[in-house]
Amino acid sequence: MNKPSIYGLTFDQLTAWLQPYGHKKFRASQIWDWLYRKRVASFADMTDVNKDCLGLLEEHFVLQTMEEHVKQESSDGTVKFLFRLSDGNLIETVLMRHKFGLSVCVTTQVGCNIGCSFCASGLLKKSRDLSGGEIVEQIMKVQFYLDKAAKEERVSHVVVMGIGEPFDNFENLSDFLRVIKDHKGLAIGARHITVSTSGLADKIVEFADSDLHVNLAVSLHAPNNELRTRIMKINKAIPIEKLMEAIDYYLGKTNRRLTLEYILLKGVNDAREHAEELAELIGDRRPLVNVNLIPYNPVDEHSQYQRSEKESVRAFYDILKKQNVSCSVRLEHGADIDAACGQLRSKQIKATG
């Protein structure tokens, strides 16, 4: 059996794991500093940690569980990594450059079972969850890439919007968030982290009750049940009414702004009446809800969907704004590479049989 990644342990978990072996909290602090501040590539590089402790770490954990398989670099600075896991599976991670900093989009599962009809991620069904360590290691791999360039750049923002449904891997997701937020380590601020869900209502409630305090985005993509069920099969099990109840609980419990993600599909969900219906659905939630309109990245296997015309995007945006709905259009990244989430992975797997 493969040894787990040490990145999967939160600071408290690492401290508790060391205690039965006679190592006090300061030892955990030393290890944490080497992992996330000095960012060593091996346990042997932790020069002020005693040999007994290093031996324990090497016996029970590893630092590297994945290797770079493919790297695509866009003219806009976006970098898409395809990593091969220790079991041979492939996952995607994306580095994006913004005016406000460097953002990394991470994957939480190998494949996806949500089955949205427009999405490349769901072309290959879920085979397993990623461990907390495998999710953290994606951030570390990107940070190593930045460190190697010697420009003193750091990952400042994280979006959990890669392959898989994050809330279907809730425990490992929670550990990942606690690790990257820890002020003694990567210290990525909670307001700089966003988790996206396709709408698992019970997990939205659990998320609201947690102490994670990071941003939440919900993939809506349609303003009514008939249309949403047609493009997102999860709506059969969790219709919009149930989803909005969970959203209301989240807003009431946290008083934090929430993002509704809406991919615009030409001739499907981008008409004037859809924008008006969406504004009506949001209703008095307006002060705490922002709609993020997303230009569609076409996927060969989903040729029934096309990108909305720029005029349609503008009209949709204008209608929402006139209805006093906070709204934005997502900036595109990596348009000259395999931009759609899961697209590079799908192509690589098909190419290799």
C-alpha positions as CSV (number, residue, x, y, z in Angstrom):
1,M,0.0,0.0,0.0
2,N,1.3,3.4,-0.9
3,K,2.2,5.7,1.9
4,P,0.0,8.8,2.3
5,S,1.1,12.4,1.6
6,I,2.2,14.3,4.6
7,Y,0.4,17.3,3.0
8,G,-2.8,15.7,4.0
9,L,-2.3,16.4,7.7
10,T,-3.6,19.7,9.2
11,F,-1.2,21.2,11.8
12,D,-3.4,19.9,14.6
13,Q,-3.4,16.4,13.1
14,L,0.4,16.5,12.6
15,T,0.8,17.6,16.3
16,A,-1.5,14.8,17.5
17,W,0.2,12.2,15.3
18,L,3.7,13.1,16.7
19,Q,2.6,13.1,20.3
20,P,2.6,9.3,21.0
21,Y,6.1,9.2,19.7
22,G,7.3,11.7,22.3
23,H,7.6,14.7,20.0
24,K,6.1,17.9,21.3
25,K,4.3,20.7,19.5
26,F,7.5,22.6,18.6
27,R,8.5,19.7,16.4
28,A,5.3,19.9,14.4
29,S,6.0,23.7,14.0
30,Q,9.5,22.9,12.6
31,I,8.1,20.4,10.1
32,W,5.3,22.7,9.1
33,D,7.8,25.5,8.4
34,W,10.0,23.2,6.3
35,L,6.9,22.0,4.3
36,Y,5.2,25.3,3.6
37,R,7.6,28.2,4.1
38,K,10.9,26.7,3.0
39,R,9.1,24.2,0.8
40,V,11.6,21.4,0.8
41,A,11.5,18.5,-1.7
42,S,12.5,15.7,0.8
43,F,12.4,15.0,4.5
44,A,16.2,14.8,4.5
45,D,16.3,18.6,3.8
46,M,14.7,19.3,7.2
47,T,18.1,19.9,8.7
48,D,17.0,21.0,12.2
49,V,14.6,18.1,12.8
50,N,16.2,15.2,14.7
51,K,17.0,11.9,13.0
52,D,14.5,9.9,14.9
53,C,11.6,12.2,13.8
54,L,12.8,12.2,10.2
55,G,12.9,8.4,10.3
56,L,9.3,8.4,11.5
57,L,8.2,10.7,8.7
58,E,10.0,8.7,6.0
59,E,8.5,5.5,7.4
60,H,4.9,6.7,7.4
61,F,4.6,9.5,4.8
62,V,5.8,10.8,1.4
63,L,6.2,14.3,0.1
64,Q,5.6,13.5,-3.6
65,T,2.6,11.5,-4.8
66,M,2.3,12.9,-8.3
67,E,4.4,13.9,-11.3
68,E,4.0,16.3,-14.1
69,H,2.7,14.5,-17.2
70,V,1.8,17.4,-19.5
71,K,2.1,21.2,-19.1
72,Q,0.4,23.6,-21.4
73,E,1.3,27.3,-21.3
74,S,-1.0,30.0,-22.8
75,S,0.0,33.3,-24.2
76,D,-2.0,35.0,-21.4
77,G,0.2,33.4,-18.7
78,T,-2.3,30.6,-17.9
79,V,-0.6,27.3,-17.2
80,K,-2.5,24.0,-17.3
81,F,-0.8,21.0,-15.6
82,L,-1.8,17.4,-16.1
83,F,-0.5,15.4,-13.2
84,R,-0.1,11.6,-13.0
85,L,-1.0,10.2,-9.6
86,S,0.8,7.3,-8.0
87,D,-1.9,4.9,-9.2
88,G,-1.6,6.2,-12.8
89,N,-4.7,8.3,-12.8
90,L,-4.5,11.8,-14.4
91,I,-5.8,15.1,-12.9
92,E,-5.8,18.7,-14.0
93,T,-4.6,21.8,-12.1
94,V,-4.6,25.3,-13.6
95,L,-2.5,28.4,-12.7
96,M,-4.2,31.7,-13.7
97,R,-2.7,35.2,-13.6
98,H,-4.9,38.1,-12.6
99,K,-4.3,41.7,-11.7
100,F,-5.1,40.9,-8.1
101,G,-2.7,37.9,-7.9
102,L,-2.1,34.3,-8.9
103,S,-4.9,31.9,-8.7
104,V,-4.9,28.1,-8.8
105,C,-7.8,25.9,-9.7
106,V,-7.6,22.5,-8.1
107,T,-9.3,19.1,-8.7
108,T,-10.9,17.1,-6.0
109,Q,-11.8,13.8,-7.7
110,V,-10.6,11.5,-10.4
111,G,-13.5,12.0,-12.8
112,C,-16.9,13.2,-12.0
113,N,-20.4,11.6,-11.5
114,I,-22.5,14.8,-11.6
115,G,-22.8,14.4,-15.4
116,C,-23.6,18.0,-16.5
117,S,-24.4,17.7,-20.2
118,F,-22.1,20.5,-21.3
119,C,-19.0,19.6,-19.2
120,A,-15.7,17.9,-20.2
121,S,-15.0,16.9,-16.6
122,G,-17.9,14.4,-16.6
123,L,-16.9,12.6,-19.8
124,L,-15.0,10.2,-17.6
125,K,-16.9,8.9,-14.5
126,K,-15.5,9.2,-11.0
127,S,-13.1,6.4,-10.1
128,R,-12.1,7.8,-6.7
129,D,-11.8,10.8,-4.4
130,L,-8.5,12.6,-4.0
131,S,-7.0,12.6,-0.6
132,G,-6.5,15.8,1.2
133,G,-2.8,15.5,0.6
134,E,-3.3,15.1,-3.1
135,I,-5.4,18.3,-3.3
136,V,-2.8,20.2,-1.2
137,E,0.0,18.9,-3.4
138,Q,-1.5,20.5,-6.4
139,I,-1.0,23.9,-4.8
140,M,2.6,22.9,-3.8
141,K,3.4,21.7,-7.3
142,V,2.3,25.0,-8.8
143,Q,4.2,26.9,-6.0
144,F,7.4,24.9,-6.8
145,Y,6.9,25.9,-10.5
146,L,6.8,29.5,-9.4
147,D,9.7,29.1,-7.1
148,K,11.8,27.7,-9.9
149,A,11.2,30.8,-11.9
150,A,12.8,32.8,-9.1
151,K,10.4,35.7,-9.4
152,E,9.3,35.6,-5.8
153,E,5.7,34.9,-6.8
154,R,3.3,33.0,-4.6
155,V,-0.1,31.5,-5.0
156,S,-2.5,34.1,-3.5
157,H,-5.9,32.7,-4.5
158,V,-7.5,29.3,-4.8
159,V,-10.6,28.1,-6.6
160,V,-11.9,24.6,-6.0
161,M,-13.5,24.3,-9.4
162,G,-11.5,21.6,-11.2
163,I,-12.6,18.0,-12.0
164,G,-15.1,16.5,-9.6
165,E,-17.8,17.7,-7.1
166,P,-15.9,19.1,-4.1
167,F,-18.8,18.6,-1.7
168,D,-18.8,14.9,-2.6
169,N,-15.4,14.7,-1.0
170,F,-16.2,16.9,1.9
171,E,-13.9,15.6,4.6
172,N,-10.8,15.7,2.5
173,L,-11.8,19.1,1.1
174,S,-12.1,20.4,4.6
175,D,-8.6,19.2,5.6
176,F,-7.2,20.8,2.4
177,L,-8.8,24.2,3.2
178,R,-7.5,24.1,6.8
179,V,-4.0,23.4,5.5
180,I,-3.8,26.1,2.9
181,K,-5.4,28.7,5.2
182,D,-3.1,28.0,8.1
183,H,-1.3,31.3,9.0
184,K,1.9,29.4,9.9
185,G,2.1,27.9,6.4
186,L,0.8,29.0,3.0
187,A,-1.5,31.5,4.7
188,I,-3.9,31.9,1.9
189,G,-6.7,34.1,3.2
190,A,-10.2,32.7,3.5
191,R,-11.6,35.5,1.4
192,H,-9.2,34.5,-1.4
193,I,-10.6,30.9,-1.5
194,T,-13.8,29.8,-3.3
195,V,-15.4,26.4,-3.4
196,S,-17.8,25.6,-6.2
197,T,-20.6,23.1,-5.9
198,S,-23.1,21.8,-8.4
199,G,-25.7,22.1,-5.7
200,L,-25.5,19.4,-3.0
201,A,-28.0,21.0,-0.7
202,D,-27.2,19.0,2.5
203,K,-23.5,19.8,2.1
204,I,-24.2,23.5,1.6
205,V,-25.9,23.4,5.0
206,E,-23.0,21.5,6.5
207,F,-20.6,24.0,4.9
208,A,-22.5,26.9,6.4
209,D,-22.2,25.3,9.8
210,S,-18.5,24.7,9.5
211,D,-15.6,26.9,10.7
212,L,-14.1,27.1,7.2
213,H,-15.4,30.6,6.3
214,V,-14.3,30.5,2.6
215,N,-16.4,31.7,-0.3
216,L,-19.1,29.6,-1.9
217,A,-20.1,29.4,-5.6
218,V,-23.1,27.4,-6.8
219,S,-23.4,26.2,-10.4
220,L,-26.9,27.1,-11.3
221,H,-26.8,27.5,-15.2
222,A,-30.6,27.7,-15.5
223,P,-33.4,29.6,-13.8
224,N,-36.1,26.9,-13.8
225,N,-36.4,23.2,-13.1
226,E,-37.3,22.1,-16.7
227,L,-34.2,23.7,-18.2
228,R,-31.8,22.9,-15.4
229,T,-32.8,19.2,-15.4
230,R,-32.2,19.1,-19.1
231,I,-28.6,20.3,-18.8
232,M,-27.8,19.2,-15.2
233,K,-29.1,15.8,-14.2
234,I,-28.5,16.5,-10.5
235,N,-31.5,18.7,-10.7
236,K,-33.7,15.6,-10.8
237,A,-32.6,14.7,-7.2
238,I,-32.1,18.3,-5.9
239,P,-34.5,20.6,-7.7
240,I,-34.1,24.4,-7.6
241,E,-36.6,24.8,-4.7
242,K,-34.5,22.5,-2.5
243,L,-31.3,24.2,-3.6
244,M,-32.6,27.6,-2.9
245,E,-33.6,26.5,0.6
246,A,-30.1,25.4,1.3
247,I,-28.8,28.7,-0.1
248,D,-31.1,30.6,2.2
249,Y,-29.8,28.7,5.1
250,Y,-26.2,29.5,4.1
251,L,-26.9,33.2,3.6
252,G,-28.8,33.4,6.9
253,K,-26.1,31.5,8.8
254,T,-23.0,33.2,7.4
255,N,-24.2,36.6,6.1
256,R,-21.5,36.1,3.4
257,R,-21.9,36.9,-0.3
258,L,-22.6,33.9,-2.6
259,T,-21.9,33.5,-6.3
260,L,-24.3,31.9,-8.7
261,E,-22.4,30.5,-11.7
262,Y,-24.2,30.7,-15.0
263,I,-22.6,29.2,-18.2
264,L,-24.2,30.9,-21.2
265,L,-25.2,28.3,-23.9
266,K,-26.3,29.7,-27.3
267,G,-30.0,29.3,-27.8
268,V,-30.4,27.2,-24.7
269,N,-30.3,29.4,-21.6
270,D,-29.2,32.8,-22.8
271,A,-32.5,34.4,-23.9
272,R,-34.0,37.6,-22.4
273,E,-36.7,35.6,-20.6
274,H,-34.1,33.5,-18.9
275,A,-32.4,36.6,-17.5
276,E,-35.7,38.0,-16.3
277,E,-36.6,34.6,-14.7
278,L,-33.2,34.4,-13.0
279,A,-33.6,37.9,-11.5
280,E,-37.0,36.8,-10.2
281,L,-35.5,33.7,-8.7
282,I,-32.9,35.6,-6.9
283,G,-35.6,38.0,-5.5
284,D,-34.8,39.6,-2.2
285,R,-31.5,37.7,-1.9
286,R,-30.0,40.4,-4.1
287,P,-27.8,42.0,-1.5
288,L,-25.9,38.8,-0.9
289,V,-25.8,37.2,-4.3
290,N,-23.6,37.8,-7.3
291,V,-24.2,36.2,-10.7
292,N,-21.1,35.2,-12.6
293,L,-21.8,34.8,-16.3
294,I,-19.4,32.4,-17.9
295,P,-18.6,32.2,-21.6
296,Y,-18.8,28.6,-22.7
297,N,-15.6,26.7,-23.8
298,P,-16.8,24.3,-26.5
299,V,-16.2,20.6,-26.0
300,D,-16.0,18.3,-29.0
301,E,-18.1,15.6,-27.3
302,H,-20.8,18.1,-26.5
303,S,-21.2,19.6,-30.0
304,Q,-24.9,20.4,-29.3
305,Y,-23.7,23.4,-27.2
306,Q,-22.2,26.5,-28.6
307,R,-20.8,29.7,-27.1
308,S,-23.4,32.5,-26.8
309,E,-22.9,35.5,-29.0
310,K,-21.2,38.5,-27.4
311,E,-24.4,40.5,-28.0
312,S,-26.4,37.9,-26.1
313,V,-24.0,38.0,-23.2
314,R,-24.2,41.8,-23.1
315,A,-28.0,41.7,-23.2
316,F,-28.2,39.1,-20.5
317,Y,-25.9,41.1,-18.3
318,D,-27.8,44.4,-19.0
319,I,-31.1,42.8,-18.0
320,L,-29.7,41.6,-14.7
321,K,-28.1,44.9,-13.9
322,K,-31.4,46.8,-14.7
323,Q,-33.1,44.4,-12.2
324,N,-30.5,45.4,-9.6
325,V,-28.8,42.0,-9.6
326,S,-25.1,42.1,-8.9
327,C,-23.5,40.6,-12.0
328,S,-20.1,40.0,-13.7
329,V,-18.7,38.3,-16.8
330,R,-15.9,35.9,-16.1
331,L,-12.6,36.8,-17.8
332,E,-11.4,34.1,-20.0
333,H,-8.0,32.3,-19.4
334,G,-6.1,29.9,-21.6
335,A,-8.3,30.3,-24.7
336,D,-5.4,29.1,-26.9
337,I,-4.9,25.8,-24.9
338,D,-7.4,23.1,-23.7
339,A,-9.4,25.7,-21.8
340,A,-12.5,23.6,-20.7
341,C,-12.1,21.9,-17.4
342,G,-11.3,18.2,-17.9
343,Q,-10.6,18.7,-21.6
344,L,-6.8,18.1,-21.5
345,R,-7.3,15.0,-19.3
346,S,-9.9,13.5,-21.6
347,K,-7.8,14.1,-24.7
348,Q,-4.8,12.5,-23.1
349,I,-6.6,9.4,-22.0
350,K,-8.3,8.9,-25.4
351,A,-4.9,9.4,-27.1
352,T,-3.3,6.7,-25.0
353,G,-6.2,4.3,-25.2
